[in-house]
Amino acid sequence: MIQFSKERQSVIDSAQWLLSQGYFGPELGTAGNVSVRIDGEPLIAITPSGRRYQDLVPDDICIVDFDGKMVTGNHYPSVEAAMHIGVYRTRQDVGAVAHTHQPFASILGVINEPIPPLFDDITMALGGIVQVIPYALSGSPDLVENVAGIITNGCQSFLMRNHGALCLGATIEKAIKNVAFLEKVAFVYYHALTTGKPISEIPQETVKMLYNAGQTKTSI
C-alpha cells in the first residue's frame, strides 16, 4: 500500500478541481501548487514540479520534510515547496495550502491593491483585509521570507504581487473553499473599482466580530 495515500489523493483531487475551475491558469500548463500537512509528522504532501495535473497519480505526489528534503516521490517537488513549508512553520493552525494563478486575484496583485472586507461570509472565512505579499522571484528564499512576514495576521487568503494568490485552511477542503471565496470578492472588487464610485466596506467593529467568529470556527 502506498504511504500517505489519503493525503496524496486529497492533493490530487484538489489540484484537479482547481485546474477545472481555471484557478491554475491554462489547462495545459502546470502553474500553481497544493500541499497538505501530514498529521503528527514534520512532513507535507505536495504537488510535483512540471507535471500535468490531469495525469497525476498518488505516487507522483511528493512527501517532503520541513527541511525541504524529499522523503518519497517519483518527481521533484514544486519549486514553491519552501514557501509551503514556511507557511506551516509560521502558522500552526494551517493544515493545507493552495497557491493559485486565479485571474481576478492576480489582477489585484499586479496593481498592488489589497481587498477590503466587503461581504460578511467571506470576511468570516478569509479574515479582514486581503493583503498583498511583496514580490520576490518564484521559489526564492526572499519569497519565503515575504510570505512568512505577512501571514502572521491570521487571515486565510493573500494576494501575491505580480504572481497570483495564496490560500490557507485548517483542512484541504477549507483551503480550496477559500480559493473560491477569494476569487468571488476579487471579481466584485475589481469591477467595483472600475466604476470610480466609492467602495462600501463593512464597518470595522463588524469586521472584528466576524474575524473572531471565523477564528473560533477554524479552531473547532
C-alpha atoms as a printed R data frame, in Angstrom:
    type eleno elety resid chain resno       x      y       z
1   ATOM     1    CA   MET     A     1   0.000  0.000   0.000
2   ATOM     2    CA   ILE     A     2   1.290  3.431  -0.915
3   ATOM     3    CA   GLN     A     3   2.442  5.517   2.048
4   ATOM     4    CA   PHE     A     4   0.279  8.560   2.945
5   ATOM     5    CA   SER     A     5  -2.214  7.553   0.262
6   ATOM     6    CA   LYS     A     6  -5.084  9.592   1.755
7   ATOM     7    CA   GLU     A     7  -3.082 12.813   1.839
8   ATOM     8    CA   ARG     A     8  -1.677 12.256  -1.634
9   ATOM     9    CA   GLN     A     9  -5.087 11.608  -3.125
10  ATOM    10    CA   SER     A    10  -6.519 14.721  -1.469
11  ATOM    11    CA   VAL     A    11  -3.764 16.794  -3.064
12  ATOM    12    CA   ILE     A    12  -4.568 15.320  -6.490
13  ATOM    13    CA   ASP     A    13  -8.324 15.839  -6.108
14  ATOM    14    CA   SER     A    14  -7.843 19.443  -5.020
15  ATOM    15    CA   ALA     A    15  -5.337 20.276  -7.752
16  ATOM    16    CA   GLN     A    16  -7.558 18.796 -10.441
17  ATOM    17    CA   TRP     A    17 -10.591 20.712  -9.186
18  ATOM    18    CA   LEU     A    18  -8.649 23.987  -9.102
19  ATOM    19    CA   LEU     A    19  -7.473 23.338 -12.644
20  ATOM    20    CA   SER     A    20 -11.022 22.586 -13.820
21  ATOM    21    CA   GLN     A    21 -12.214 25.922 -12.403
22  ATOM    22    CA   GLY     A    22  -9.474 27.929 -14.106
23  ATOM    23    CA   TYR     A    23  -7.680 28.805 -10.872
24  ATOM    24    CA   PHE     A    24  -4.351 27.422 -12.093
25  ATOM    25    CA   GLY     A    25  -4.300 29.261 -15.411
26  ATOM    26    CA   PRO     A    26  -4.158 27.486 -18.817
27  ATOM    27    CA   GLU     A    27  -5.418 23.908 -18.760
28  ATOM    28    CA   LEU     A    28  -2.295 22.607 -20.485
29  ATOM    29    CA   GLY     A    29   0.019 24.402 -18.057
30  ATOM    30    CA   THR     A    30   1.429 23.284 -14.713
31  ATOM    31    CA   ALA     A    31   1.097 26.538 -12.767
32  ATOM    32    CA   GLY     A    32   0.082 26.617  -9.113
33  ATOM    33    CA   ASN     A    33   0.606 24.062  -6.374
34  ATOM    34    CA   VAL     A    34  -1.194 22.397  -3.480
35  ATOM    35    CA   SER     A    35   0.007 20.809  -0.253
36  ATOM    36    CA   VAL     A    36  -1.335 19.289   2.948
37  ATOM    37    CA   ARG     A    37   0.292 18.892   6.341
38  ATOM    38    CA   ILE     A    38   0.637 15.271   7.436
39  ATOM    39    CA   ASP     A    39  -0.771 14.942  10.951
40  ATOM    40    CA   GLY     A    40   1.724 14.094  13.655
41  ATOM    41    CA   GLU     A    41   4.727 14.300  11.322
42  ATOM    42    CA   PRO     A    42   7.014 17.173  10.235
43  ATOM    43    CA   LEU     A    43   6.048 16.340   6.654
44  ATOM    44    CA   ILE     A    44   3.912 17.671   3.831
45  ATOM    45    CA   ALA     A    45   2.415 16.117   0.713
46  ATOM    46    CA   ILE     A    46   2.824 18.481  -2.243
47  ATOM    47    CA   THR     A    47   2.303 18.522  -6.000
48  ATOM    48    CA   PRO     A    48   5.362 17.746  -8.131
49  ATOM    49    CA   SER     A    49   7.109 20.212 -10.415
50  ATOM    50    CA   GLY     A    50   6.226 20.355 -14.101
51  ATOM    51    CA   ARG     A    51   3.636 17.560 -14.135
52  ATOM    52    CA   ARG     A    52   0.205 17.880 -15.739
53  ATOM    53    CA   TYR     A    53  -2.452 17.772 -13.049
54  ATOM    54    CA   GLN     A    54  -4.791 15.699 -15.221
55  ATOM    55    CA   ASP     A    55  -2.248 12.871 -15.267
56  ATOM    56    CA   LEU     A    56  -1.271 12.733 -11.593
57  ATOM    57    CA   VAL     A    57  -1.396  9.506  -9.620
58  ATOM    58    CA   PRO     A    58  -0.660  9.123  -5.893
59  ATOM    59    CA   ASP     A    59   2.952  8.053  -6.468
60  ATOM    60    CA   ASP     A    60   3.570 11.385  -8.212
61  ATOM    61    CA   ILE     A    61   2.794 13.406  -5.086
62  ATOM    62    CA   CYS     A    62   5.950 14.300  -3.188
63  ATOM    63    CA   ILE     A    63   6.406 13.796   0.538
64  ATOM    64    CA   VAL     A    64   8.816 16.426   1.839
65  ATOM    65    CA   ASP     A    65  10.094 17.108   5.354
66  ATOM    66    CA   PHE     A    66  10.224 20.525   6.999
67  ATOM    67    CA   ASP     A    67  13.858 20.940   5.953
68  ATOM    68    CA   GLY     A    68  12.802 20.639   2.324
69  ATOM    69    CA   LYS     A    69  14.244 17.164   1.858
70  ATOM    70    CA   MET     A    70  12.380 14.651  -0.279
71  ATOM    71    CA   VAL     A    71  11.182 11.647   1.735
72  ATOM    72    CA   THR     A    72   9.400  9.829  -1.072
73  ATOM    73    CA   GLY     A    73   8.034 10.539  -4.545
74  ATOM    74    CA   ASN     A    74   8.829  9.937  -8.193
75  ATOM    75    CA   HIS     A    75   9.450 13.565  -9.184
76  ATOM    76    CA   TYR     A    76  10.937 16.796  -7.876
77  ATOM    77    CA   PRO     A    77   8.541 18.695  -5.598
78  ATOM    78    CA   SER     A    78   7.058 22.018  -6.621
79  ATOM    79    CA   VAL     A    79   9.523 24.883  -6.852
80  ATOM    80    CA   GLU     A    80   7.383 26.565  -4.171
81  ATOM    81    CA   ALA     A    81   7.823 23.752  -1.622
82  ATOM    82    CA   ALA     A    82   9.915 26.011   0.635
83  ATOM    83    CA   MET     A    83   7.136 28.596   0.627
84  ATOM    84    CA   HIS     A    84   4.591 25.972   1.693
85  ATOM    85    CA   ILE     A    85   6.911 24.744   4.451
86  ATOM    86    CA   GLY     A    86   7.373 28.347   5.591
87  ATOM    87    CA   VAL     A    87   3.600 28.681   5.942
88  ATOM    88    CA   TYR     A    88   3.350 25.528   8.060
89  ATOM    89    CA   ARG     A    89   6.274 26.599  10.246
90  ATOM    90    CA   THR     A    90   4.741 30.046  10.795
91  ATOM    91    CA   ARG     A    91   1.076 29.073  11.187
92  ATOM    92    CA   GLN     A    92   0.307 26.044  13.336
93  ATOM    93    CA   ASP     A    93  -3.408 26.417  12.526
94  ATOM    94    CA   VAL     A    94  -2.827 25.744   8.826
95  ATOM    95    CA   GLY     A    95  -3.317 22.203   7.534
96  ATOM    96    CA   ALA     A    96  -3.344 22.896   3.789
97  ATOM    97    CA   VAL     A    97  -2.033 25.468   1.318
98  ATOM    98    CA   ALA     A    98  -3.111 26.318  -2.229
99  ATOM    99    CA   HIS     A    99  -1.050 28.658  -4.411
100 ATOM   100    CA   THR     A   100  -3.079 29.688  -7.451
101 ATOM   101    CA   HIS     A   101  -2.904 31.922 -10.502
102 ATOM   102    CA   GLN     A   102  -6.601 32.796 -10.448
103 ATOM   103    CA   PRO     A   103  -7.466 35.717 -12.755
104 ATOM   104    CA   PHE     A   104  -9.092 38.451 -10.686
105 ATOM   105    CA   ALA     A   105  -6.965 37.937  -7.592
106 ATOM   106    CA   SER     A   106  -3.932 38.084  -9.900
107 ATOM   107    CA   ILE     A   107  -5.145 41.373 -11.419
108 ATOM   108    CA   LEU     A   108  -5.343 42.978  -7.990
109 ATOM   109    CA   GLY     A   109  -1.917 41.585  -7.119
110 ATOM   110    CA   VAL     A   110  -0.452 43.201 -10.242
111 ATOM   111    CA   ILE     A   111  -1.841 46.610  -9.302
112 ATOM   112    CA   ASN     A   112  -0.850 46.069  -5.639
113 ATOM   113    CA   GLU     A   113  -4.429 46.561  -4.444
114 ATOM   114    CA   PRO     A   114  -5.445 44.868  -1.153
115 ATOM   115    CA   ILE     A   115  -9.076 43.792  -0.904
116 ATOM   116    CA   PRO     A   116 -11.075 45.398   1.912
117 ATOM   117    CA   PRO     A   117 -13.776 43.484   3.817
118 ATOM   118    CA   LEU     A   118 -16.878 43.609   1.611
119 ATOM   119    CA   PHE     A   119 -19.096 40.619   2.499
120 ATOM   120    CA   ASP     A   120 -19.966 39.034   5.850
121 ATOM   121    CA   ASP     A   121 -19.485 35.388   4.851
122 ATOM   122    CA   ILE     A   122 -16.227 35.967   3.008
123 ATOM   123    CA   THR     A   123 -14.810 38.125   5.803
124 ATOM   124    CA   MET     A   124 -15.634 35.396   8.318
125 ATOM   125    CA   ALA     A   125 -13.882 32.812   6.134
126 ATOM   126    CA   LEU     A   126 -10.851 34.811   4.998
127 ATOM   127    CA   GLY     A   127 -10.340 37.252   7.843
128 ATOM   128    CA   GLY     A   128 -10.121 41.033   7.464
129 ATOM   129    CA   ILE     A   129  -8.338 42.784   4.614
130 ATOM   130    CA   VAL     A   130  -6.769 40.541   1.952
131 ATOM   131    CA   GLN     A   131  -3.206 41.844   1.972
132 ATOM   132    CA   VAL     A   132  -0.616 41.828  -0.808
133 ATOM   133    CA   ILE     A   133   2.576 39.856  -0.259
134 ATOM   134    CA   PRO     A   134   5.549 41.809  -1.686
135 ATOM   135    CA   TYR     A   135   7.090 40.492  -4.891
136 ATOM   136    CA   ALA     A   136  10.036 38.125  -4.929
137 ATOM   137    CA   LEU     A   137  11.184 35.599  -7.517
138 ATOM   138    CA   SER     A   138   9.274 32.305  -7.547
139 ATOM   139    CA   GLY     A   139  10.987 29.653  -5.453
140 ATOM   140    CA   SER     A   140  13.412 32.109  -3.866
141 ATOM   141    CA   PRO     A   141  14.299 32.466  -0.162
142 ATOM   142    CA   ASP     A   142  13.141 36.077  -0.415
143 ATOM   143    CA   LEU     A   143   9.638 34.925  -1.335
144 ATOM   144    CA   VAL     A   144   9.568 32.542   1.624
145 ATOM   145    CA   GLU     A   145  10.564 35.429   3.891
146 ATOM   146    CA   ASN     A   146   7.996 37.790   2.383
147 ATOM   147    CA   VAL     A   147   5.205 35.251   2.794
148 ATOM   148    CA   ALA     A   148   6.138 34.451   6.401
149 ATOM   149    CA   GLY     A   149   6.173 38.164   7.228
150 ATOM   150    CA   ILE     A   150   2.585 38.743   6.068
151 ATOM   151    CA   ILE     A   151   0.661 35.595   7.001
152 ATOM   152    CA   THR     A   152   1.137 36.191  10.740
153 ATOM   153    CA   ASN     A   153  -2.023 38.339  10.614
154 ATOM   154    CA   GLY     A   154  -4.085 35.148  10.976
155 ATOM   155    CA   CYS     A   155  -6.023 35.611   7.734
156 ATOM   156    CA   GLN     A   156  -6.603 32.797   5.257
157 ATOM   157    CA   SER     A   157  -6.063 34.389   1.834
158 ATOM   158    CA   PHE     A   158  -3.450 36.691   0.342
159 ATOM   159    CA   LEU     A   159  -2.601 38.298  -2.970
160 ATOM   160    CA   MET     A   160   0.931 37.773  -4.289
161 ATOM   161    CA   ARG     A   161   2.309 40.780  -6.124
162 ATOM   162    CA   ASN     A   162   2.987 40.001  -9.800
163 ATOM   163    CA   HIS     A   163   2.413 36.331  -9.078
164 ATOM   164    CA   GLY     A   164  -1.027 35.068  -8.037
165 ATOM   165    CA   ALA     A   165  -2.689 34.185  -4.762
166 ATOM   166    CA   LEU     A   166  -2.114 32.146  -1.619
167 ATOM   167    CA   CYS     A   167  -4.967 30.490   0.294
168 ATOM   168    CA   LEU     A   168  -4.724 28.617   3.574
169 ATOM   169    CA   GLY     A   169  -7.045 26.408   5.584
170 ATOM   170    CA   ALA     A   170  -7.208 24.123   8.585
171 ATOM   171    CA   THR     A   171  -8.101 21.388   6.088
172 ATOM   172    CA   ILE     A   172  -7.660 20.998   2.349
173 ATOM   173    CA   GLU     A   173 -11.405 21.425   1.903
174 ATOM   174    CA   LYS     A   174 -11.318 24.795   3.674
175 ATOM   175    CA   ALA     A   175  -8.258 25.955   1.759
176 ATOM   176    CA   ILE     A   176  -9.926 25.167  -1.565
177 ATOM   177    CA   LYS     A   177 -13.156 26.851  -0.474
178 ATOM   178    CA   ASN     A   178 -11.100 29.925   0.432
179 ATOM   179    CA   VAL     A   179  -9.712 29.988  -3.118
180 ATOM   180    CA   ALA     A   180 -13.275 30.281  -4.415
181 ATOM   181    CA   PHE     A   181 -14.200 32.919  -1.819
182 ATOM   182    CA   LEU     A   182 -11.136 34.949  -2.756
183 ATOM   183    CA   GLU     A   183 -11.922 34.896  -6.463
184 ATOM   184    CA   LYS     A   184 -15.522 35.983  -5.821
185 ATOM   185    CA   VAL     A   185 -14.529 39.001  -3.759
186 ATOM   186    CA   ALA     A   186 -11.655 39.859  -6.130
187 ATOM   187    CA   PHE     A   187 -14.061 39.744  -9.093
188 ATOM   188    CA   VAL     A   188 -16.550 42.044  -7.363
189 ATOM   189    CA   TYR     A   189 -13.909 44.443  -6.030
190 ATOM   190    CA   TYR     A   190 -12.168 44.791  -9.391
191 ATOM   191    CA   HIS     A   191 -15.416 45.664 -11.144
192 ATOM   192    CA   ALA     A   192 -16.435 47.999  -8.325
193 ATOM   193    CA   LEU     A   193 -13.143 49.863  -8.731
194 ATOM   194    CA   THR     A   194 -13.789 50.358 -12.432
195 ATOM   195    CA   THR     A   195 -16.967 52.336 -11.698
196 ATOM   196    CA   GLY     A   196 -14.976 55.062  -9.966
197 ATOM   197    CA   LYS     A   197 -17.611 55.222  -7.260
198 ATOM   198    CA   PRO     A   198 -16.876 54.976  -3.507
199 ATOM   199    CA   ILE     A   199 -16.410 51.436  -2.190
200 ATOM   200    CA   SER     A   200 -18.782 50.448   0.613
201 ATOM   201    CA   GLU     A   201 -16.861 48.447   3.219
202 ATOM   202    CA   ILE     A   202 -18.118 46.505   6.237
203 ATOM   203    CA   PRO     A   203 -17.804 48.572   9.457
204 ATOM   204    CA   GLN     A   204 -14.635 47.849  11.413
205 ATOM   205    CA   GLU     A   205 -16.476 46.703  14.539
206 ATOM   206    CA   THR     A   206 -18.332 44.141  12.405
207 ATOM   207    CA   VAL     A   207 -15.077 43.044  10.755
208 ATOM   208    CA   LYS     A   208 -13.560 42.389  14.180
209 ATOM   209    CA   MET     A   209 -16.591 40.369  15.259
210 ATOM   210    CA   LEU     A   210 -16.589 38.332  12.044
211 ATOM   211    CA   TYR     A   211 -12.827 37.744  12.262
212 ATOM   212    CA   ASN     A   212 -13.136 36.464  15.822
213 ATOM   213    CA   ALA     A   213 -16.044 34.249  14.846
214 ATOM   214    CA   GLY     A   214 -14.015 32.854  11.961
215 ATOM   215    CA   GLN     A   215 -11.056 32.130  14.234
216 ATOM   216    CA   THR     A   216 -13.301 30.264  16.672
217 ATOM   217    CA   LYS     A   217 -14.884 28.291  13.839
218 ATOM   218    CA   THR     A   218 -11.435 27.390  12.451
219 ATOM   219    CA   SER     A   219 -10.254 26.085  15.812
220 ATOM   220    CA   ILE     A   220 -13.245 23.786  16.341
